[in-house]
């Protein structure tokens, strides 16, 4: 499990990083709000730990932005402010829990484990909803959304998109796509997979600035 730490105090960030890694977590660290946002939206972390007072984007605004794209990732806020109003403001921004500085590492670990357990239960209940970046698909209703805008897809386009969302940042060969999406073997004499990838690009990528579907020449396609 990888945890993102967003903390401008380098000493504290390194203490948290070391403590988590000693407890079998992997970590990524950002020291300001802009880099925190960039990392948070680049992949699905198991959990995000963020200070409230950060250079650039403050932690509350950062939390709101992450929530808009990653509604299911647990967010634990750290702060030196411990009044009820401060906590309410943090929860209203979308935080799942709140830890006041200074704190002991064992308390941080206990909060993390509780949040991960809760998130695991929630994921089991809502596993029909898949998301990557600002793209969300519902495998029950067979609907897809990007930045909350619905994308109209054919059944086969939806199945292809679902397969890519379930396998983000992994190069998918034409053979694998043919087998998993079409239940057949890829015929090198045809280009039907490329055609469907282009269909998806026109609907999923073309109307938006950020492109998610990419070609790896000679290897296949990747969502990243």
C-alpha positions as CSV (number, residue, x, y, z in Angstrom):
1,X,0.0,0.0,0.0
2,X,1.4,3.4,-1.0
3,X,0.6,6.5,1.1
4,X,1.1,10.1,-0.1
5,X,2.5,12.5,2.5
6,X,1.9,16.2,1.8
7,X,3.9,18.2,4.5
8,X,6.0,21.3,4.1
9,X,8.0,20.5,7.3
10,X,10.8,18.4,5.8
11,X,11.8,17.0,9.2
12,X,8.3,15.9,10.1
13,X,7.7,14.5,6.6
14,X,10.8,12.4,6.8
15,X,9.8,11.1,10.3
16,X,6.4,10.1,9.0
17,X,7.9,8.5,5.8
18,X,10.4,6.5,7.9
19,X,7.8,5.4,10.3
20,X,5.4,4.2,7.6
21,X,8.1,2.4,5.7
22,X,9.2,0.6,8.9
23,X,5.6,-0.6,9.0
24,X,5.5,-2.1,5.5
25,X,4.0,0.9,3.7
26,X,5.5,2.5,0.6
27,X,5.4,6.3,0.5
28,X,5.6,9.4,-1.8
29,X,6.2,12.9,-0.4
30,X,5.3,16.4,-1.5
31,X,6.4,19.5,0.3
32,X,3.8,22.0,-1.1
33,X,0.2,22.1,-2.3
34,X,0.9,22.2,-6.0
35,X,3.1,19.1,-6.0
36,X,0.7,17.4,-3.6
37,X,-2.1,18.0,-6.0
38,X,-0.1,16.7,-9.0
39,X,0.9,13.5,-7.2
40,X,-2.5,12.9,-5.7
41,X,-4.2,13.1,-9.1
42,X,-1.5,11.1,-10.9
43,X,-2.4,7.7,-9.3
44,X,-4.6,6.0,-6.8
45,X,-2.9,6.0,-3.4
46,X,-4.2,3.9,-0.5
47,X,-4.4,7.0,1.7
48,X,-3.3,10.6,1.7
49,X,-1.9,12.5,4.7
50,X,-1.9,16.2,4.3
51,X,-1.0,19.2,6.5
52,X,-3.5,22.0,6.5
53,X,-1.0,24.9,6.3
54,X,1.0,24.4,3.1
55,X,2.8,26.7,0.6
56,X,0.8,27.4,-2.5
57,X,-2.5,25.5,-2.2
58,X,-3.5,25.2,1.4
59,X,-4.5,21.8,2.7
60,X,-8.3,22.5,2.9
61,X,-8.5,23.7,-0.7
62,X,-6.2,20.8,-1.7
63,X,-8.5,18.3,0.0
64,X,-11.5,19.7,-1.9
65,X,-9.7,19.4,-5.2
66,X,-8.6,15.8,-4.5
67,X,-12.1,14.9,-3.5
68,X,-13.5,16.2,-6.8
69,X,-11.5,13.6,-8.7
70,X,-10.7,10.9,-6.1
71,X,-13.8,10.7,-3.9
72,X,-12.9,7.3,-2.4
73,X,-9.3,7.8,-1.2
74,X,-9.1,8.4,2.6
75,X,-7.6,11.7,3.6
76,X,-6.1,12.3,7.0
77,X,-5.4,15.9,7.8
78,X,-2.6,17.1,10.1
79,X,-2.6,20.4,11.8
80,X,-1.4,22.4,14.8
81,X,-4.9,23.8,15.1
82,X,-7.2,21.7,17.3
83,X,-10.4,23.7,17.9
84,X,-13.8,22.3,17.1
85,X,-14.3,24.9,14.3
86,X,-10.9,23.9,12.8
87,X,-11.9,20.2,12.8
88,X,-15.4,21.0,11.3
89,X,-13.8,23.0,8.5
90,X,-11.5,20.1,7.8
91,X,-14.3,17.6,7.6
92,X,-16.4,19.9,5.5
93,X,-13.5,20.1,3.0
94,X,-13.7,16.3,2.7
95,X,-11.2,15.0,5.2
96,X,-11.9,11.6,6.7
97,X,-9.9,12.1,9.9
98,X,-8.0,14.8,11.8
99,X,-4.8,14.5,13.8
100,X,-3.5,17.4,15.9
101,X,0.3,18.1,16.1
102,X,2.3,17.0,18.0
103,X,1.3,13.3,17.8
104,X,2.9,9.9,18.4
105,X,3.7,7.7,15.5
106,X,1.6,4.8,17.0
107,X,-1.5,7.1,17.1
108,X,-0.9,8.0,13.4
109,X,-0.6,4.3,12.5
110,X,-3.7,3.5,14.4
111,X,-5.7,6.2,12.5
112,X,-4.3,5.0,9.2
113,X,-5.2,1.4,9.8
114,X,-8.7,2.4,10.8
115,X,-9.2,4.5,7.7
116,X,-7.8,1.8,5.4
117,X,-10.2,-0.8,7.0
118,X,-13.1,1.6,6.6
119,X,-12.1,2.3,3.0
120,X,-11.8,-1.4,2.3
121,X,-15.3,-2.0,3.5
122,X,-16.6,0.9,1.5
123,X,-14.8,-0.4,-1.6
124,X,-16.3,-3.8,-1.2
125,X,-19.8,-2.2,-1.1
126,X,-19.2,0.1,-4.1
127,X,-16.8,-1.9,-6.2
128,X,-19.1,-1.4,-9.2
129,X,-17.9,2.2,-9.3
130,X,-14.4,2.5,-10.8
131,X,-12.4,5.7,-11.2
132,X,-9.2,7.0,-12.6
133,X,-8.1,10.6,-12.7
134,X,-11.4,12.5,-13.5
135,X,-12.9,9.5,-15.2
136,X,-15.6,7.4,-13.4
137,X,-17.5,4.4,-14.6
138,X,-20.4,2.5,-13.1
139,X,-20.4,-1.1,-14.1
140,X,-24.0,-1.6,-12.9
141,X,-25.6,1.3,-14.8
142,X,-23.1,1.0,-17.6
143,X,-22.5,4.7,-17.5
144,X,-19.2,6.7,-17.8
145,X,-18.5,10.2,-16.7
146,X,-15.5,12.5,-17.1
147,X,-15.4,15.6,-15.0
148,X,-19.0,14.8,-14.1
149,X,-20.0,14.9,-17.8
150,X,-21.6,11.8,-19.0
151,X,-19.9,10.0,-22.0
152,X,-22.2,8.0,-24.3
153,X,-20.6,4.7,-25.1
154,X,-21.7,1.6,-27.0
155,X,-21.6,-1.7,-25.0
156,X,-18.3,-2.8,-26.6
157,X,-16.7,0.7,-26.0
158,X,-17.8,0.5,-22.4
159,X,-16.3,-2.9,-22.0
160,X,-13.0,-1.8,-23.5
161,X,-12.9,1.3,-21.3
162,X,-13.7,-0.7,-18.2
163,X,-10.8,-3.1,-18.9
164,X,-8.5,-0.1,-19.3
165,X,-9.7,1.5,-16.1
166,X,-9.2,-1.7,-14.2
167,X,-5.6,-1.9,-15.5
168,X,-4.3,1.7,-15.3
169,X,-0.7,2.6,-16.1
170,X,-0.1,-0.9,-17.5
171,X,0.6,-1.4,-21.2
172,X,-2.2,-3.6,-22.7
173,X,-1.3,-5.5,-25.8
174,X,-3.7,-6.0,-28.7
175,X,-3.6,-9.8,-27.9
176,X,-4.6,-9.2,-24.3
177,X,-7.4,-6.8,-25.2
178,X,-8.7,-9.2,-27.8
179,X,-8.8,-12.0,-25.3
180,X,-10.2,-10.1,-22.4
181,X,-12.7,-7.8,-24.1
182,X,-13.6,-9.7,-27.3
183,X,-13.0,-13.3,-26.0
184,X,-11.0,-14.0,-29.2
185,X,-7.5,-14.0,-30.5
186,X,-6.1,-11.0,-32.2
187,X,-5.9,-11.3,-36.0
188,X,-2.9,-9.3,-37.1
189,X,-4.5,-8.8,-40.4
190,X,-7.2,-6.6,-38.9
191,X,-7.2,-3.3,-37.0
192,X,-10.5,-3.5,-35.2
193,X,-8.9,-2.9,-31.8
194,X,-7.2,0.3,-33.1
195,X,-10.5,1.4,-34.4
196,X,-12.2,1.0,-31.1
197,X,-9.4,2.7,-29.3
198,X,-9.9,5.7,-31.7
199,X,-13.6,5.6,-30.9
200,X,-12.8,5.9,-27.2
201,X,-10.3,8.7,-27.7
202,X,-12.8,10.8,-29.6
203,X,-15.3,10.4,-26.7
204,X,-13.1,10.1,-23.6
205,X,-10.1,12.3,-24.5
206,X,-10.9,14.7,-27.4
207,X,-13.3,17.0,-25.5
208,X,-10.8,17.4,-22.6
209,X,-7.4,18.9,-22.2
210,X,-5.9,16.0,-20.3
211,X,-5.4,12.9,-22.4
212,X,-5.7,9.5,-20.7
213,X,-5.4,6.9,-23.5
214,X,-2.0,6.6,-25.0
215,X,-0.3,4.4,-27.6
216,X,2.9,2.5,-27.0
217,X,4.3,1.9,-30.4
218,X,4.9,-1.8,-31.1
219,X,3.5,-2.7,-27.6
220,X,-0.1,-1.7,-27.2
221,X,-2.1,0.9,-25.3
222,X,-2.0,2.4,-21.8
223,X,-4.3,4.5,-19.6
224,X,-2.2,7.0,-17.7
